């Protein structure tokens, strides 16, 4: 089996046109499409700034504190 690779830009409506003079009517071919786009990151928040508001303050208000003596 002969292998030929093409780099093609997709037309604005999503169509792909391949013009290859070596192809004949009735010939069986196999087409594999691979996108060259980078995959979405697995950690989408990585690298974003982190803001801590009152990092040393209590986690709950004092009115909700309970003490057993």
Secondary structure per residue as TSV (DSSP state, phi and psi in degrees):
chain	resnum	aa	ss	phi	psi
A	1	X	-	360.0	130.0
A	2	X	-	-85.6	137.4
A	3	X	-	-115.1	129.8
A	4	X	-	-127.9	132.1
A	5	X	-	-108.0	142.3
A	6	X	-	-127.6	144.2
A	7	X	-	-109.3	116.7
A	8	X	-	-126.9	142.4
A	9	X	-	-96.0	131.8
A	10	X	-	-72.7	135.0
A	11	X	-	-68.9	155.9
A	12	X	T	-55.1	-26.2
A	13	X	T	-94.2	10.7
A	14	X	S	92.1	-0.3
A	15	X	-	-82.8	151.6
A	16	X	-	-121.3	130.4
A	17	X	-	-116.5	123.8
A	18	X	-	-116.9	119.3
A	19	X	-	-112.2	108.2
A	20	X	-	-129.8	111.1
A	21	X	T	-65.0	-19.8
A	22	X	T	-77.9	-10.5
A	23	X	-	-84.3	139.5
A	24	X	-	-116.5	153.3
A	25	X	T	-59.2	132.3
A	26	X	T	88.2	-7.9
A	27	X	-	-73.6	137.9
A	28	X	-	-89.3	130.0
A	29	X	-	-132.2	160.5
A	30	X	-	-120.5	132.4
A	31	X	-	-119.6	128.4
A	32	X	-	-117.5	130.8
A	33	X	-	-113.0	124.9
A	34	X	-	-122.8	130.7
A	35	X	-	-85.4	140.9
A	36	X	-	-93.0	7.6
A	37	X	S	-73.0	147.3
A	38	X	-	-73.9	142.5
A	39	X	-	-67.9	158.3
A	40	X	-	-65.3	144.8
A	41	X	-	-66.8	146.7
A	42	X	S	-77.9	-23.4
A	43	X	-	-118.5	83.7
A	44	X	T	-65.0	-20.0
A	45	X	T	-93.3	-4.4
A	46	X	T	-61.9	132.4
A	47	X	T	90.3	-10.4
A	48	X	S	-80.4	149.7
A	49	X	-	-67.3	146.7
A	50	X	-	-110.4	132.3
A	51	X	-	-119.3	125.3
A	52	X	-	-106.1	119.3
A	53	X	S	-97.0	117.9
A	54	X	S	53.4	64.6
A	55	X	T	-66.0	-21.3
A	56	X	T	-102.8	6.0
A	57	X	S	-79.8	168.1
A	58	X	-	-69.2	153.5
A	59	X	S	-75.0	-31.1
A	60	X	S	-130.5	156.5
A	61	X	-	-63.5	154.7
A	62	X	G	-60.3	-29.1
A	63	X	G	-64.6	-19.1
A	64	X	G	-97.3	1.5
A	65	X	-	-75.9	140.2
A	66	X	-	-128.0	146.4
A	67	X	-	-135.6	131.8
A	68	X	-	-106.8	122.5
A	69	X	-	-120.4	360.0
